[in-house]
Structure formats: structure tokens, C-alpha cells
Amino acid sequence: MFGKIWNRHKVYERPDGQTLLYIDRHYIGDDLPMDTFETLRRKGLKVRRPDLSFSIPDHYVSTRGRSLADTVDAERRASIEELLRFSADNGIRLFGLEDVRQGIVHVVGPEQGLSLPGMTIVCGDSHTSTHGALGALGFGIGAAEVSHVLATQTLWQRRPGTMRIRIEGETGLGVTSKDLIMAVIARIGVAGAARHVIEYAGSAVQALSIEARMTLCNMSIEAGARAGMIGPDDKTFAYLHGRPFAPSGAAWEHAVREWSTLASDEGAVFDRDIMMRADEIAPMVSWGTSPDDSGPITGCVPDPTTMDDPVKRRRLEKSLAYMGLKPGMPLEGIVVERVFIGSCTNGRIEDLRAASGIMRGKRTMVPTVVVPGSGMVKAQAEAEGLDRIFIDAGCDWRHAGCSMCLAINGDIVPSGERCASTTNRNFVGRQGPGARTHLMSPAMAAAAAVSGRLVDVRQMEIG
């Protein structure tokens, strides 16, 4: 599948292997360096295809209000204003703060039918791999590359290798796509898919909803992959049908015929091939400062003294010191001080339904923030009464945005606090200086919120 999309978008290939690709869709966020836009102005360049770019402020926007005045400080407010100004000056469609469609780029794009099978999709954000769930080649790019795409609608890339990860069998009770991808990363490591595009396959992947597939592809970058993707199927077409920017009428029928040819051919050869069993995967939780520092909730914190590699042993010692954990501690029962449910990984309606199912009729034991991935997700959740479940449980129900995932909009985990989080990264300081992050699924985070501890969601009553 990767090869088909790559070859269809090849404009020119240099003898050194660098390939100029045509880009179908470009998402522009608010966290780009100011010079990204200034580069075009300084060179007198225009945006070549403003109709193929979409601007969506998400990283810096406040989740407490929808006004620019709610932004945490003048510098971040200036970044949002620059995005608004550049979009208006160049005729780029903007989903601004007053627009109910505003939200996290990787939630809004699929939701609006802007991300389609067979597309090349880029954004100045590493989690653009999310869009691969729809059968697209989506990957993050740097600020200089953003300027290049704006000016030319093309991008120089070196062809990556291919890697297939098959997950076969049925998932057990309480096991979600977040658990599947955390188990994948725990097995292959944060550099396990470096210089490769992952194609996910197997009966467990095919059984996932499109939203769950987005979670899977979203965290491909945490395994070092350039992108993650899943062959489009009837579920994909059903998800996209009727979306505002998806083809309609005769164009829809033509598009489905084209998209149906994208899946990898029988007998396709990959540079690397890995197989895992879904029924061997339990609800997962991270214990360290890297996404591959994860294990089943039934497990224990590992002991550095058992590691032969001195480099790995030292890294593990530092990780446990930062996290305030002792070797051999059971993961289940570790006390948490805060819970965050949201992000481009787990801020979709399906995620909020899962979390609310755990919280219904219960009270949270620790401060818990719930942030929808988009205004449309927020509206849907409120139409279904999920917001009342969260509010009655004592949660803080917010507006859409990236929020506490990376703590640059004012939503942070205080230093030293331990947070059960549905985000994608548990790096040192990711959720705030000194913050300690445990990654998990929305249901596991909700279970932690009402227990005040890391618990096995399979033991919880679901409302």
C-alpha cells in the first residue's frame, strides 16, 4: 500500500534517492515558529495551493474559554494571531476559535472528511501519522518543510523502508487499541520502526473501529516510524461517507473504486514483518519516561540490576528516580494525584464514551480534566449526556485543544505529581516540569480517577 501511494505522488527522483512528492493535504497548526510564515513573505512567495491547506489552532488555545484573551500569555497569543493573519492573507481556510469545528488537527481532519485514502498528508506535528488510519500516507514535517510545502505543494523525501505489524486474534476484556500500540512499542522499542513506514494488519486490527485505528496509527511515531497506515476497507468508506469534505454523488462512487485498489496485494513483501497475538495483551500502563517503558497493569516495575547493558541500566535507574518508583513495585495500586483524558491519541467520542462508562455514578478521587478533541466531539458528547456524567463525577469539562498533553497552553501537571494520562508521550517534563506521566487507555484513566490509584479496568463496574 505504501508503495502504491508513494509512486502515485512521485514528481521527480534524484540519483541520490531523494524524491520530490506531491502533497495532497497540508494542515497548519499554531505552534510553528514565526519564521515559518515570514520566510514566504521575505522571499515574496505566495501559497501555491491555498485550497489544499487548512489552518487549525490547537496547541496554544485555552481550554477554559474560546477567546484569544483566554490564551495563557502574550507570546502564545501572538502565535495564534499570526496563524489567523497568514491564513486570511493567503486565502487558506481556517477553523478558528469561534468555529465549532475547531479542535486538534488530527481529530478535525478525519472528522471533516479532509483526510482521505491514498492521500499524502503533512503537518508540522509528528502525530500526523494518525491519518494513516484512513489509508493515507501522513507524516510530520519540520518548519522549513512547512514553508516548502506552502510555496510549492511538494516535499523532498527519502523513501523509507516498509514494516508490517500483524496483530492476530481477539482482544480480551478491557483491551483497546491504546493497549495494542503500547504493547507494540514495548516490544520493538522507541526506535524499533526507525526509517520505516508501518502497515498494521491482522484480524485484531481489522476488528478495530476507525477511531481506534487512529489511536493505533497516532502512536506509530513513538516507535520511531515515519508513518503508520491501515488498508482502507468497508469500515473506512462507511466512516467517510457523508463527511463534509469527502466526495459525494458520482465522485464518491469513483473515489471508493480508486480507494479499493490501495490495500496491499496478496503476497506483498515488507522489509520487516512482525506478528503479535491480541489475546496475549492485557490493559497496559507506562512506568518510565519513554513510551516503551510500559507493561501490563498486572506487572511490576522492572529492576535495573537485572539488566546486562550498562547504558540501559543507567537509563532505567534515572527513569525510576524521576518517576519516584522502586524496582519490583506492583503497577496496580500506585497512587496518582491527577488524571487527564484527551489529546489527539484519545480525545475522540469513542474515548469519551469509554471513560464515561467507568465514571457513571461514581466520584473522582483526584483532580480530573476531560478535554474533547474537537468542538464537534464536545457537541456530540453533550448531546449524549456524557458531559453530565463527567461533571457529576467531579471532572473539569473543558473546550477542545491539545491541553495537558504537552502543557503549553497553561494546563499542566504540577511538579512532583503523578498523572494517569491518555496522551502519547511520557517524556521528562512533557506534562509540566517535574510531572510524572503514566500512559494508558481512556477507560484505564477513568478507573484511576475514581480509585485514586492505577487499577486494572477489568475489575471495574462499567455503567
C-alpha positions in Angstrom: 0.0 0.0 0.0 2.8 2.4 0.9 4.5 1.8 -2.5 1.3 2.5 -4.4 0.8 5.8 -2.7 4.4 6.8 -2.9 4.7 6.0 -6.6 1.5 7.9 -7.5 2.8 11.0 -5.8 6.4 10.9 -7.2 7.2 14.1 -9.1 10.9 13.6 -9.6 13.6 11.2 -8.2 17.2 12.3 -7.9 20.1 9.9 -8.4 20.9 10.2 -4.7 17.5 8.7 -3.8 15.8 12.0 -2.7 12.3 12.1 -4.2 10.0 15.1 -4.7 6.5 14.2 -3.7 3.3 15.9 -4.5 1.3 16.7 -1.3 -2.5 16.4 -1.3 -3.3 17.9 2.1 -1.4 20.3 4.4 -2.6 21.0 8.0 -1.2 24.1 9.6 -1.2 24.5 13.4 -0.4 27.4 15.8 2.8 26.1 17.2 5.1 26.8 14.2 8.0 29.2 14.6 7.1 32.7 13.5 9.8 32.5 10.8 7.8 29.7 9.0 5.5 32.3 7.6 8.0 35.1 7.4 10.1 33.0 5.1 7.5 33.3 2.4 6.9 37.0 2.9 10.7 37.7 2.8 11.1 35.8 -0.5 7.9 37.3 -2.0 6.4 33.8 -2.4 2.7 33.1 -2.5 1.0 29.9 -1.2 0.8 27.8 -4.3 -2.4 25.8 -3.4 -4.3 27.5 -0.6 -7.3 25.3 -1.3 -5.2 22.2 -0.2 -4.2 23.7 3.2 -6.3 24.1 6.3 -5.4 26.1 9.4 -6.5 24.9 12.8 -5.1 26.4 16.1 -4.8 23.7 18.7 -1.6 23.6 20.7 -1.8 27.1 22.4 -5.5 27.6 22.6 -7.0 27.8 26.1 -9.4 25.0 27.0 -11.1 27.3 29.6 -12.6 29.7 27.1 -12.9 30.4 23.4 -11.5 33.9 23.4 -8.0 34.9 22.3 -7.9 36.7 25.6 -8.1 33.3 27.4 -4.7 32.4 25.9 -2.1 31.8 28.7 0.3 34.5 27.7 1.1 37.2 25.1 3.7 35.1 23.2 1.3 32.2 22.5 -1.5 34.6 21.7 0.8 36.2 19.1 1.4 32.8 17.5 -2.3 32.2 17.2 -2.8 35.7 15.8 0.0 35.1 13.3 -1.7 31.9 12.1 -5.0 33.8 11.7 -3.3 36.6 9.8 -1.3 34.4 7.5 -4.4 32.3 6.7 -6.5 35.4 5.9 -3.8 36.9 3.8 -3.3 33.8 1.7 -6.9 32.6 1.3 -6.4 29.4 3.5 -9.5 28.0 5.1 -9.4 28.4 8.9 -11.2 26.6 11.6 -10.8 29.3 14.2 -11.7 29.6 17.9 -15.3 30.7 17.1 -15.8 27.7 14.8 -17.4 24.6 16.3 -15.2 22.5 14.0 -12.0 23.8 15.7 -10.0 21.2 17.7 -6.9 19.2 17.4 -5.6 18.9 13.8 -5.5 15.1 14.0 -9.1 14.9 15.2 -10.6 17.6 12.9 -9.0 16.4 9.6 -10.6 12.9 9.6 -13.8 14.2 11.2 -14.4 16.7 8.4 -13.5 14.2 5.6 -10.4 16.1 4.8 -8.1 13.1 5.3 -8.9 10.5 2.6 -7.4 7.2 1.5 -4.4 7.4 -0.9 -3.6 11.0 0.1 -0.2 12.3 1.1 -0.8 14.4 4.2 1.7 16.5 6.1 1.6 18.8 9.1 4.2 20.4 11.3 3.3 17.9 14.0 4.8 14.4 14.5 1.4 12.8 15.2 0.3 13.3 11.6 0.8 9.6 11.4 -2.8 9.5 12.8 -4.3 10.0 9.3 -2.8 6.7 8.2 -5.8 5.0 9.8 -7.8 6.1 6.7 -5.3 4.6 4.3 -3.3 7.8 3.7 0.4 8.4 3.9 0.6 11.0 6.7 3.7 12.2 8.4 5.1 15.2 10.4 7.4 17.7 8.9 9.7 20.5 10.2 9.1 24.2 10.0 11.4 24.7 6.9 9.5 21.9 5.2 6.2 23.6 6.0 7.4 26.7 4.2 8.5 24.5 1.2 5.0 22.8 1.0 3.3 26.2 1.2 5.4 27.6 -1.6 5.4 24.5 -3.9 2.9 21.9 -2.7 5.7 19.4 -2.9 8.2 18.0 -0.5 11.6 16.3 -0.8 11.7 12.9 1.0 13.9 9.8 1.0 11.9 6.7 0.6 11.6 4.8 3.9 11.5 1.0 4.3 8.3 -0.9 4.9 7.4 -2.8 8.0 4.2 -4.9 8.6 2.9 -5.5 12.1 0.2 -8.1 12.2 -1.9 -8.4 15.3 -4.0 -11.5 15.2 -6.8 -12.9 17.3 -9.4 -11.3 19.6 -8.7 -8.7 22.2 -9.6 -9.5 25.7 -11.9 -7.6 28.1 -10.8 -4.1 28.7 -8.1 -4.2 26.0 -8.2 -1.3 23.5 -6.1 -0.1 20.5 -4.1 2.1 23.0 -3.1 -1.2 24.8 -2.2 -2.8 21.4 0.1 0.1 20.4 1.7 0.3 23.8 2.3 -3.4 23.7 3.9 -3.0 20.2 6.2 -0.2 21.3 7.1 -2.1 24.5 8.2 -5.0 22.3 10.1 -3.2 19.4 11.3 -0.1 21.3 11.1 3.6 20.6 13.5 3.2 17.7 12.1 -0.2 16.6 10.5 1.2 13.4 13.0 3.9 12.6 13.3 4.8 8.9 10.2 2.6 8.2 6.5 3.1 7.4 4.4 0.7 9.4 1.4 -1.1 7.9 -0.8 -2.6 10.5 -2.7 -5.7 9.6 -4.3 -8.8 11.1 -7.7 -9.8 12.4 -7.4 -7.7 15.6 -6.6 -4.6 13.6 -9.4 -5.2 11.1 -11.8 -5.5 14.0 -11.0 -2.1 15.3 -13.2 0.9 14.7 -11.8 3.7 12.5 -11.3 5.9 15.7 -9.5 3.1 17.4 -7.3 2.7 14.3 -6.4 6.4 14.6 -5.1 5.7 18.1 -3.0 2.9 16.7 -1.5 4.9 13.9 -1.2 8.0 16.0 1.5 6.4 18.2 3.5 4.9 15.3 5.8 7.9 15.7 6.5 6.7 19.3 8.1 3.6 17.8 10.3 5.8 15.6 8.2 5.1 12.4 7.9 7.7 9.7 4.2 6.9 9.4 1.6 4.2 10.2 -1.2 3.1 7.9 -4.0 0.6 7.6 -5.5 -0.6 4.3 -8.9 1.1 3.6 -11.9 -1.2 3.8 -15.7 -1.0 4.1 -15.3 0.4 7.6 -13.2 3.2 6.2 -15.7 4.0 3.4 -18.6 3.9 5.9 -16.8 6.3 8.2 -16.1 8.8 5.4 -19.4 8.7 3.7 -21.3 12.0 4.2 -18.4 13.8 5.8 -18.4 17.5 4.8 -15.3 17.5 2.7 -15.5 13.9 1.4 -16.5 13.3 -2.2 -20.2 13.0 -2.9 -22.5 11.7 -5.6 -20.8 10.2 -8.6 -17.4 11.4 -7.3 -17.9 9.3 -4.2 -18.5 6.1 -6.3 -15.4 6.8 -8.3 -13.4 7.5 -5.2 -14.4 4.3 -3.5 -13.4 2.3 -6.6 -10.0 4.0 -6.5 -9.6 3.6 -2.7 -10.4 -0.1 -3.0 -7.2 -0.7 -5.0 -4.9 0.7 -2.3 -4.7 -2.2 0.1 -1.5 -4.2 -0.1 -1.6 -7.0 -2.7 -1.6 -10.7 -1.6 2.0 -11.8 -1.1 3.3 -8.2 -0.8 6.8 -8.2 0.6 7.9 -6.0 3.5 11.4 -5.1 4.7 10.4 -6.2 8.2 7.5 -8.4 9.4 6.3 -8.8 13.0 3.4 -10.8 14.4 1.7 -10.4 17.7 -1.2 -12.1 19.4 -4.0 -9.8 20.7 -5.2 -12.3 23.2 -1.8 -12.2 25.0 -2.1 -8.4 25.6 -3.5 -7.0 28.8 -4.5 -3.4 29.7 -1.2 -1.5 29.6 0.3 1.2 31.6 3.7 3.0 31.4 6.0 3.2 34.3 9.0 5.2 32.9 9.9 8.2 30.9 9.7 6.7 27.4 6.7 5.1 25.7 8.4 1.7 25.6 8.7 1.8 29.4 5.3 0.1 29.5 3.9 -3.2 30.7 0.6 -4.9 31.7 -1.2 -3.5 34.7 -0.7 -6.9 36.3 3.1 -6.5 36.2 5.7 -4.8 38.3 8.3 -2.0 38.0 11.4 -3.6 36.5 14.7 -4.0 38.4 17.7 -2.2 36.8 20.1 -4.7 38.4 18.8 -7.5 36.2 19.9 -5.6 33.0 23.3 -6.6 31.5 23.6 -3.5 29.3 25.1 -0.7 31.4 23.7 2.0 29.3 20.1 0.6 29.5 20.6 0.0 33.3 21.7 3.6 33.9 18.7 4.9 31.8 16.3 2.8 33.8 17.7 4.0 37.1 17.3 7.6 36.0 13.8 6.9 34.8 12.7 5.3 38.0 14.3 8.1 40.1 12.4 10.7 38.1 9.1 8.7 38.4 9.6 8.1 42.1 9.2 4.4 41.7 11.0 1.4 43.3 12.1 -1.8 41.4 9.6 -4.6 42.0 6.6 -2.4 42.9 3.3 -3.7 41.6 2.0 -1.3 39.0 -1.5 -1.8 40.2 -2.1 0.3 43.3 0.4 3.1 42.5 -1.2 6.3 43.8 -2.0 9.1 41.3 -2.6 12.8 42.1 -4.2 13.8 38.8 -5.9 12.4 35.6 -6.0 13.8 32.1 -8.4 12.4 29.4 -8.0 13.9 26.0 -5.3 14.5 23.2 -5.0 13.6 19.6 -4.5 10.0 20.7 -7.6 9.6 22.9 -9.8 12.7 22.6 -12.5 11.3 20.3 -16.1 10.5 21.1 -15.4 6.8 21.4 -12.8 7.5 24.0 -15.1 9.8 26.0 -17.8 7.1 25.9 -15.4 4.5 27.3 -14.3 6.9 30.1 -17.8 7.9 31.0 -18.8 4.3 31.2 -16.4 3.8 34.0 -17.3 7.1 35.7 -21.1 6.9 35.6 -22.5 7.1 39.1 -19.1 7.4 40.7 -16.9 10.3 42.1 -13.4 11.1 41.2 -10.8 10.8 43.9 -8.3 13.2 42.3 -8.5 16.3 40.1 -9.5 15.1 36.6 -9.6 17.1 33.4 -11.6 15.9 30.4 -10.8 17.7 27.1 -12.7 16.8 23.9 -10.5 16.5 20.7 -12.7 18.9 18.8 -15.7 21.2 19.1 -17.7 18.5 17.2 -16.7 15.9 19.7 -17.7 18.2 22.5 -21.1 18.8 21.0 -21.6 15.1 20.4 -20.6 14.3 24.0 -23.0 16.9 25.3 -25.8 15.6 23.1 -25.3 12.1 24.6 -25.1 13.5 28.1 -21.5 12.4 28.6 -20.6 15.9 29.9 -23.1 15.4 32.8 -21.5 12.1 33.7 -18.1 13.7 33.9 -19.3 16.8 35.7 -21.4 14.8 38.2 -18.3 12.7 38.9 -16.3 15.8 39.7 -14.4 16.2 36.5 -13.4 19.5 34.9 -15.1 19.5 31.5 -13.2 21.8 29.0 -13.2 23.2 25.5 -11.3 21.4 22.7 -7.5 21.6 22.4 -4.2 19.8 23.0 -4.3 20.9 26.6 -2.3 18.9 29.2 -0.8 16.5 26.6 2.2 18.8 26.3 1.4 21.6 28.8 2.0 24.6 26.6 -1.4 26.3 26.9 -1.5 26.7 30.7 -2.9 23.2 31.5 -0.1 21.5 33.4 0.6 18.7 35.9 2.2 20.3 39.0 5.8 19.3 39.7 6.1 16.0 41.5 2.5 15.0 40.8 1.7 11.6 39.2 -0.8 11.8 36.3 -2.8 9.0 34.8 -2.9 10.2 31.2 -4.4 9.2 27.8 -1.7 11.1 25.9 1.1 9.7 23.7 4.3 10.7 25.5 5.6 10.3 29.0 8.9 12.2 28.4 10.5 14.0 31.3 8.6 17.3 31.8 6.1 16.5 29.0 3.1 17.4 31.0 4.9 20.1 33.0 8.3 20.5 34.8 8.7 17.6 37.2 5.4 16.0 36.2 5.2 12.2 36.3 3.1 10.7 33.5 1.6 7.2 33.2 0.2 6.5 29.8 -2.9 4.3 29.5 -6.3 4.0 27.7 -9.3 6.3 28.5 -11.1 3.5 30.4 -7.9 2.9 32.5 -7.5 6.6 33.2 -11.2 6.8 34.2 -10.7 3.9 36.6 -7.6 5.6 38.1 -9.7 8.8 38.5 -12.4 7.1 40.6 -9.9 5.0 42.5 -7.0 7.4 43.1 -4.7 4.6 42.0 -3.6 2.7 39.0 -6.1 -0.2 38.7 -7.0 -3.0 36.3 -10.0 -1.7 34.4 -11.2 -5.3 34.1 -12.1 -5.2 37.8 -14.2 -2.1 37.4 -18.0 -2.0 37.1 -19.0 -0.4 33.8 -22.1 1.8 33.9 
